[in-house]
């Protein structure tokens, strides 16, 4: 399940960057809102999946409430899910 969560986190992070740095400028600079509509829909679905997978992984990974909150809140910021992947989602060394 962690491998799926890591994939979703990566895609969610990419969709956030695409929304903030491509779709929104296209909407406001080029007056073309179609990118916000399409990328925004994909981002919304990925965001919901990210939160669901965070919930499903919380007990399995033994995250504290603070860690869980950081993992969830990070998805709201550009590059947040990339940080979370490095800090919390990498396979644990034996």
C-alpha positions in Angstrom: 0.0 0.0 0.0 2.9 2.3 0.7 4.2 2.0 -2.9 0.7 3.1 -4.2 0.7 6.0 -1.7 4.2 7.1 -3.0 2.9 7.0 -6.6 -0.2 9.0 -5.7 2.0 11.5 -3.7 4.2 12.0 -6.7 1.3 12.5 -9.1 -0.5 14.8 -6.7 2.7 16.9 -6.4 3.1 17.1 -10.1 -0.6 18.1 -10.5 -0.2 20.8 -7.9 2.7 22.3 -9.7 0.9 22.0 -13.1 -2.1 23.8 -11.6 -0.2 26.6 -9.9 2.5 27.2 -12.4 0.8 26.4 -15.7 -3.0 26.2 -15.6 -3.6 29.3 -13.4 -1.2 31.5 -15.4 -2.9 30.3 -18.6 -6.3 31.3 -17.1 -5.3 34.7 -15.9 -2.7 35.7 -18.5 -3.9 34.0 -21.6 -7.6 34.1 -20.6 -7.9 30.3 -21.2 -9.7 28.5 -18.3 -9.8 25.1 -19.9 -6.5 24.1 -18.3 -7.7 24.9 -14.8 -10.8 22.9 -15.4 -9.0 19.8 -16.7 -5.9 19.9 -14.5 -7.9 21.0 -11.5 -10.2 18.0 -11.8 -7.3 15.6 -12.0 -5.6 17.4 -9.1 -8.8 17.2 -7.0 -9.1 13.4 -7.6 -5.4 12.9 -6.7 -5.8 15.1 -3.6 -8.7 13.0 -2.3 -6.7 9.8 -3.1 -3.7 11.2 -1.3 -5.7 11.9 1.9 -7.4 8.5 1.7 -4.1 6.7 1.4 -2.6 8.8 4.2 -5.4 7.6 6.4 -5.0 4.0 5.4 -1.3 4.1 6.0 -1.4 6.0 9.3 -1.6 3.0 11.6 0.5 0.7 9.4 3.4 3.1 9.4 2.8 4.1 13.1 2.7 7.8 12.4 2.1 10.1 15.3 -0.8 12.6 15.0 1.8 15.3 14.3 3.4 13.3 11.5 0.0 12.5 10.1 -1.0 16.2 10.2 2.3 17.2 8.5 1.8 14.6 5.8 -1.8 15.7 5.1 -1.0 19.5 5.2 2.0 19.1 3.0 -0.3 18.3 0.1 -1.5 21.8 0.1 1.8 23.3 -0.8 3.9 23.1 -4.0 6.7 20.6 -3.5 5.1 19.5 -0.2 4.5 15.9 -1.3 8.1 15.6 -2.6 9.4 16.6 0.8 7.0 14.1 2.4 8.2 11.3 0.2 11.8 11.9 1.2 11.1 12.3 4.9 8.2 9.9 5.6 7.5 7.6 2.7 10.9 6.1 1.8 11.3 2.4 2.7 12.7 2.1 6.2 16.2 0.7 6.5 16.6 -2.5 8.4 
